[in-house]
């Protein structure tokens, strides 16, 4: 029987790398949008909503950039996730088969007695 490991080292590193890269793209966009808003190149938010406006605009800009620029990292991370799901399914099937064999054995012994 295998040992349950919530995070394998390679999987964890791939997901952390992808997450940090996405965060980096967002922070870069946030700085650019903040500079554009405060220099007057982009419109300011209404009333006290300027901070929210800057964050939402940065999210809107960073999403397609991340989608295109981080494609290879996203594919690498998704392969790791898919492999983990496949391993978990295989472990579940193996456990189910062990339970079925034990159940069949117990029933067979109960019928012969």
matplotlib code that plots the C-alpha trace (Angstrom):
import matplotlib.pyplot as plt

x = [0.0, 1.2, 1.7, -0.6, 1.5, -0.6, 2.1, 4.9, 7.9, 7.9, 4.1, 4.4, 7.3, 5.5, 2.3, 4.3, 6.3, 3.2, 1.4, 4.3, 4.7, 1.0, 1.3, 4.4, 2.5, -0.4, 1.9, 3.6, 0.3, -0.8, 2.3, 1.8, -2.0, -1.3, 1.3, -1.1, -4.0, -2.0, -0.2, -3.6, -3.2, -6.0, -9.2, -9.5, -12.3, -15.4, -15.1, -13.2, -13.3, -9.9, -8.0, -10.6, -10.6, -6.8, -6.9, -9.8, -8.1, -4.8, -6.7, -8.4, -5.1, -3.0, -5.4, -4.8, -1.1, -0.8, -2.8, -0.4, 2.9, 2.6, 1.3, 4.2, 4.2, 0.5, 0.8, 3.6, 1.6, -1.5, 0.4, 1.6, -2.0, -3.3, -0.7, -1.6, -5.3, -4.4, -2.3, -5.1, -7.6, -5.3, -4.9, -8.7, -9.2, -6.5, -8.2, -11.6, -10.2, -8.7, -12.0, -13.8, -11.4, -11.7, -15.5, -15.7, -13.4, -15.5, -18.7, -17.1, -16.0, -19.5, -21.2, -19.0, -19.5]
y = [0.0, 3.5, 6.2, 9.2, 12.3, 15.5, 17.3, 15.7, 17.9, 18.3, 19.0, 21.5, 23.4, 23.5, 24.9, 27.4, 28.5, 29.1, 30.9, 33.2, 33.9, 34.8, 37.0, 38.7, 39.5, 40.9, 43.0, 44.3, 45.3, 46.8, 49.1, 50.1, 50.8, 52.7, 54.8, 55.4, 56.4, 58.8, 60.3, 61.0, 58.6, 56.4, 57.7, 57.7, 55.8, 57.6, 59.0, 56.7, 53.8, 54.6, 51.8, 49.3, 50.6, 50.2, 46.6, 45.6, 47.2, 45.4, 42.1, 42.7, 43.4, 40.7, 37.8, 37.7, 38.4, 35.5, 33.3, 33.9, 34.4, 31.6, 29.0, 26.6, 26.9, 26.3, 23.3, 21.9, 22.5, 20.9, 17.8, 17.4, 17.8, 15.3, 12.8, 13.2, 12.6, 9.5, 8.2, 8.9, 7.1, 4.1, 4.0, 4.1, 1.3, -0.8, -0.2, -1.1, -4.3, -5.2, -4.6, -6.7, -9.6, -9.4, -9.3, -12.2, -14.3, -13.5, -14.5, -17.7, -18.7, -17.9, -20.0, -23.1, -23.1]
z = [0.0, -0.8, 1.7, 1.3, 0.5, 0.1, -1.8, -3.8, -4.0, -7.8, -7.9, -5.1, -6.8, -10.2, -8.6, -6.5, -9.5, -11.6, -8.8, -8.1, -11.8, -12.0, -8.9, -10.5, -13.7, -11.6, -9.5, -12.6, -14.1, -10.8, -10.8, -14.4, -13.9, -10.7, -12.5, -15.5, -13.2, -11.1, -14.0, -15.7, -18.6, -17.3, -15.7, -11.9, -10.1, -8.8, -5.3, -2.9, -5.4, -7.0, -5.2, -6.3, -9.8, -10.0, -8.7, -11.0, -14.1, -13.2, -12.9, -16.2, -17.9, -16.2, -17.0, -20.7, -20.3, -17.9, -20.2, -23.2, -21.4, -18.9, -21.2, -20.8, -17.0, -16.9, -19.1, -16.9, -13.8, -15.3, -16.2, -12.6, -11.4, -14.0, -13.0, -9.3, -10.1, -12.1, -9.2, -6.7, -9.0, -9.2, -5.5, -5.0, -7.5, -5.7, -2.3, -3.7, -5.2, -1.8, -0.1, -2.7, -2.3, 1.5, 1.2, -1.2, 1.0, 4.1, 2.2, 0.9, 4.4, 5.7, 3.1, 3.7, 7.5]

ax = plt.figure().add_subplot(projection="3d")
ax.plot(x, y, z, "-o")
ax.set_aspect("equal")
plt.show()
